[in-house]
Amino acid sequence: EPREIEEALKEAMRAGVEESDLQNACNQLKVLQDRARVHDKLLAAMAERDPDTLREAIELAEEQRLPSSEVDRARAIWLEEVPKQQARGRLIEAEDKGDAVSLRAALMEARRVGLQDEELGPFEDLLTGAETKEQAEEELRQSCEELNVVGLRFAIAKAKEAKVD
């Protein structure tokens, strides 16, 4: 444990241990402290589950030669989170497009990679709105083509409700 070594070094200095021995011990302490900091970063990154933070922490852990079991566990989390991050990006792109096809595809991908329902809820609401809007647009088109006045009035009301442009 680095703290115990640090205390032992202070005691050794008070006891008059040779400076070269103390210097070797201090160097070893610094190595242990660096490894402990990297290990803490790795654990924090695994808890946070952010792919970029995980990637950086994994690289540092490999440089410091942390136990492979820890690095492998972090890498497994990273491999799980990268597709989720990509799916989130696709959901945002689909939201910007606003059409039902894009939203439906992005939601299917997000479910496939394991995004939680509470994260998907707002996008499902957008999909419902987009489908309603597309349905209203289609009903307007059909009523115009058929020259159906009653149907056109109904379709116009539905389109206004769906906020069709």
C-alpha positions as CSV (number, residue, x, y, z in Angstrom):
1,E,0.0,0.0,0.0
2,P,1.6,3.3,-1.0
3,R,0.6,5.1,2.2
4,E,2.2,2.5,4.3
5,I,5.4,2.7,2.3
6,E,5.4,6.5,2.6
7,E,5.1,6.3,6.4
8,A,7.9,3.7,6.5
9,L,10.1,6.0,4.4
10,K,9.6,8.9,6.8
11,E,10.5,6.6,9.7
12,A,13.6,5.4,7.9
13,M,14.7,9.0,7.3
14,R,14.3,9.7,11.0
15,A,16.3,6.6,11.8
16,G,19.2,7.6,9.5
17,V,18.9,5.0,6.7
18,E,21.3,5.6,3.8
19,E,20.2,8.1,1.2
20,S,20.6,5.8,-1.8
21,D,18.4,3.2,-0.1
22,L,15.8,5.9,0.6
23,Q,16.0,7.1,-3.0
24,N,15.3,3.6,-4.3
25,A,12.4,3.3,-1.9
26,C,11.1,6.8,-2.9
27,N,11.2,5.8,-6.6
28,Q,9.3,2.6,-5.9
29,L,6.7,4.6,-3.9
30,K,6.2,7.0,-6.9
31,V,5.7,4.0,-9.2
32,L,3.1,2.5,-6.8
33,Q,1.4,5.9,-6.4
34,D,1.2,6.3,-10.2
35,R,-0.3,2.8,-10.6
36,A,-2.8,3.5,-7.8
37,R,-3.9,6.7,-9.5
38,V,-4.3,4.9,-12.9
39,H,-6.2,2.1,-11.2
40,D,-8.6,4.7,-9.6
41,K,-9.1,6.3,-13.0
42,L,-9.9,2.9,-14.5
43,L,-12.4,2.1,-11.8
44,A,-14.0,5.6,-12.2
45,A,-14.2,5.2,-16.0
46,M,-15.8,1.8,-15.6
47,A,-18.4,3.3,-13.3
48,E,-19.0,6.2,-15.6
49,R,-19.2,4.0,-18.7
50,D,-18.3,6.8,-21.2
51,P,-16.4,5.1,-24.1
52,D,-13.9,8.0,-24.5
53,T,-13.0,8.0,-20.8
54,L,-12.8,4.2,-20.8
55,R,-10.5,4.1,-23.8
56,E,-8.1,6.6,-22.2
57,A,-8.1,4.8,-18.9
58,I,-7.5,1.5,-20.6
59,E,-4.5,2.9,-22.4
60,L,-3.1,4.3,-19.2
61,A,-3.8,1.0,-17.4
62,E,-1.9,-1.0,-20.1
63,E,1.0,1.5,-19.9
64,Q,1.2,1.0,-16.1
65,R,0.8,-2.8,-16.5
66,L,-2.2,-3.1,-14.3
67,P,-3.6,-6.6,-13.9
68,S,-5.0,-7.9,-17.2
69,S,-8.3,-8.9,-15.5
70,E,-9.0,-5.3,-14.6
71,V,-8.1,-4.1,-18.1
72,D,-10.2,-6.9,-19.7
73,R,-13.2,-6.0,-17.6
74,A,-12.8,-2.3,-18.6
75,R,-12.5,-3.3,-22.2
76,A,-15.6,-5.4,-22.0
77,I,-17.6,-2.4,-20.7
78,W,-16.1,-0.3,-23.5
79,L,-17.1,-2.8,-26.1
80,E,-20.7,-2.7,-24.7
81,E,-20.9,1.1,-24.5
82,V,-19.5,2.1,-28.0
83,P,-22.5,0.7,-29.9
84,K,-24.8,2.4,-27.4
85,Q,-23.0,5.7,-27.9
86,Q,-23.4,5.3,-31.7
87,A,-27.1,4.4,-31.3
88,R,-27.6,7.6,-29.3
89,G,-26.0,9.6,-32.1
90,R,-28.3,7.9,-34.7
91,L,-31.3,8.8,-32.5
92,I,-30.3,12.4,-32.5
93,E,-29.8,12.4,-36.2
94,A,-33.2,10.8,-36.7
95,E,-34.7,13.4,-34.4
96,D,-33.2,16.2,-36.5
97,K,-34.7,14.6,-39.7
98,G,-38.0,14.1,-38.0
99,D,-39.4,11.4,-40.3
100,A,-40.9,8.2,-39.1
101,V,-38.6,5.9,-41.1
102,S,-35.4,7.4,-39.6
103,L,-36.9,7.4,-36.1
104,R,-38.1,3.8,-36.4
105,A,-34.7,2.6,-37.7
106,A,-32.8,4.4,-35.0
107,L,-35.1,3.1,-32.2
108,M,-34.7,-0.5,-33.5
109,E,-30.9,-0.1,-33.4
110,A,-31.1,1.5,-29.9
111,R,-33.2,-1.4,-28.6
112,R,-30.9,-4.0,-30.2
113,V,-27.8,-2.6,-28.4
114,G,-29.6,-2.4,-25.1
115,L,-30.5,1.2,-24.5
116,Q,-33.0,1.5,-21.6
117,D,-36.7,2.3,-22.2
118,E,-36.5,5.6,-20.2
119,E,-33.8,6.8,-22.6
120,L,-35.9,5.8,-25.6
121,G,-39.2,7.3,-24.4
122,P,-38.8,10.8,-25.9
123,F,-37.8,9.3,-29.2
124,E,-40.8,7.0,-29.2
125,D,-43.0,10.0,-28.6
126,L,-41.4,11.7,-31.6
127,L,-42.0,8.6,-33.7
128,T,-45.7,8.7,-32.7
129,G,-45.9,12.3,-33.7
130,A,-44.1,11.8,-37.0
131,E,-46.4,8.8,-37.9
132,T,-49.5,10.9,-37.0
133,K,-48.2,13.8,-39.2
134,E,-47.4,11.5,-42.1
135,Q,-50.8,9.8,-41.9
136,A,-52.5,13.2,-41.9
137,E,-50.5,14.3,-44.9
138,E,-51.5,11.1,-46.7
139,E,-55.2,11.7,-45.9
140,L,-54.9,15.2,-47.2
141,R,-53.3,14.0,-50.4
142,Q,-56.0,11.3,-50.9
143,S,-58.9,13.7,-50.2
144,C,-57.5,16.2,-52.7
145,E,-57.1,13.6,-55.4
146,E,-60.6,12.3,-54.8
147,L,-62.1,15.8,-54.6
148,N,-63.9,14.6,-51.5
149,V,-65.0,17.8,-49.7
150,V,-66.1,16.0,-46.4
151,G,-63.0,14.0,-46.4
152,L,-60.9,17.0,-47.2
153,R,-62.4,19.0,-44.2
154,F,-61.7,16.0,-41.9
155,A,-58.2,15.7,-43.3
156,I,-57.5,19.4,-42.9
157,A,-58.6,19.3,-39.3
158,K,-56.5,16.2,-38.6
159,A,-53.5,17.9,-40.4
160,K,-53.9,21.0,-38.2
161,E,-53.9,18.8,-35.1
162,A,-50.8,17.0,-36.3
163,K,-49.1,20.3,-37.2
164,V,-48.6,19.5,-40.8
165,D,-47.0,22.4,-42.7
